[in-house]
Amino acid sequence: MNNGKLSYEVDSNGRRVIDTSELDRAFGLKKASENINHSQEVERELEKATALLETERLKMRIQMLETQLHSAEEQLEDLKAQRDQWQKQASQVLITSQFSQKQAEELSEQLKERERRARERREKMEAQKLEDKMKKMHAQNENARDEAEQSEGKTDDEANFSFGGLWKRAKGGA
């Protein structure tokens, strides 16, 4: 501009305004092949940038997946530890309940044995009471007394049947 190679005009604000045709005259137009090379170069740069962005995106995705995998593995380990603890508790409860069941069975057997012995004692006592009653009834029976007195000196046939005892009773004697 100062050398005179390029002409310009000054606008109302005092700024220099250069006409585009003047720029073409001074510097010339770029050739089409240069534009093609430039656009190819821009495309290559864009492809490189896209590939770089995709690589970074994939790296971030891999890092995120690795973090999720690590978290899932930790959770799995925690769950395994809980499972082992629950199994241990369940086996302790089972052992305790088996021991309790065994004690209950033994107690049940003891109770059955006690009941059996008590039943035997009751039956024995009832049989004894019945026998005592029979003895009392036999002793109170006049026929039995007379038969006992007479049978002491008589044979079996005579002891089994005695008119004397019947006659005494019929008369009102002792």
Secondary structure, 3 states (H helix, E strand, C coil): CCCCCCCCEECCCCCEECCHHHHHHHHCCCCHHHHHHHHHHHHHHHHHHHHHHHHHHHHHHHHHHHHHHHHHHHHHHHHHHHHHHHHHHHHHHHHHHHHHHHHHHHHHHHHHHHHHHHHHHHHHHHHHHHHHHHHHHHHHCHHHHHHHHHHCCCCHHHHHCCHHHHHHHHHCCC
